[in-house]
Amino acid sequence: NAGVTQTPKFQVLKTGQSMTLQCAQDMNHEYMSWYRQDPGMGLRLIHYSVGAGITDQGEVPNGYNVSRSTTEDFPLRLLSAAPSQTSVYFCASSSSTGYSGNTIYFGEGSWLTVV
Amino acid sequence: DAKTTQPPSMDCAEGRAANLPCNHSTISGNEYVYWYRQIHSQGPQYIIHGLKNNETNEMASLIITEDRKSSTLILPHATLRDTAVYYCIVRAPRDSNYQLIWGAGTKLIIKP
């Protein structure tokens, strides 16, 4: 069981370039989300999705775009990279069902540097 | 603002029990307490969660006070591999907002 898979693991971008971070999960989870984590800080929610075709903004959505065409995939697009977007990005998924809460599973992270 | 308050760092001797406190004085009746940990910038790893009763699994125990305003995560026999940042989070099971507020967590250092 692969769980949550993120690619690429490392990426260096020039300011103004665009790119897509890929995220896939094989647990048939309805909920998926993207977080960023800056040094010494906790995770901050960028965008999330409660199902295919449904997305919404989190705490820090500016400069990022998402779509959810399938249950399995939730790509994160950087429209025009800026040095402030240098961070570690985590994708996560969880089920909407469950008798007592729903555990969130995280990918291993994507390290992005914008120069 | 984070809904939880944790000490920024703690030390524990290898083989001893590590007790990590968390204050969540504004917790709502339907919010669960979750604990995650993050080892050296890897993806956060689920540890345990609970609502009212104390919980135990193969990784840890969770003790929640009767008024639910605080909790303690217990790692019964800490090893060097338990060195990590531990996050305490409160969350409703089907929170439509889906906003998780992550604080800075507690950096737990296990010493030989």
Contacts between the chains, C-beta under 8 A, distances in Angstrom:
chain1	res1	chain2	res2	distance
A	4	B	43	7.6
A	31	B	98	6.8
A	33	B	98	6.8
A	35	B	102	7.9
A	37	B	41	8.0
A	40	B	104	6.9
A	41	B	104	6.2
A	42	B	2	7.5
A	42	B	87	6.5
A	42	B	102	3.1
A	42	B	103	5.3
A	42	B	104	5.6
A	42	B	105	6.3
A	43	B	44	7.1
A	43	B	100	7.3
A	43	B	102	4.4
A	44	B	102	7.2
A	45	B	98	7.5
A	45	B	99	6.1
A	45	B	100	6.4
A	48	B	98	5.0
A	50	B	96	8.0
A	50	B	98	7.0
A	56	B	98	7.6
A	58	B	98	7.7
A	58	B	99	6.7
A	59	B	99	6.8
A	88	B	41	6.3
A	90	B	43	5.6
A	90	B	44	7.2
A	96	B	94	6.5
A	98	B	93	6.9
A	100	B	32	7.1
A	100	B	49	7.6
A	100	B	51	6.6
A	100	B	93	6.8
A	101	B	32	4.4
A	101	B	34	7.2
A	101	B	49	5.4
A	101	B	51	7.7
A	101	B	91	7.2
A	101	B	93	4.4
A	102	B	93	6.1
A	102	B	94	7.4
A	103	B	34	7.9
A	103	B	46	4.9
A	103	B	49	7.1
A	104	B	36	7.9
A	104	B	44	7.9
A	104	B	46	6.9
A	104	B	100	7.6
A	105	B	46	7.1
A	106	B	43	3.5
A	106	B	44	4.9
A	106	B	45	7.5
A	107	B	43	5.3
A	108	B	42	6.1
A	108	B	43	4.9
A	109	B	41	6.7
A	109	B	42	6.8
A	109	B	43	5.5
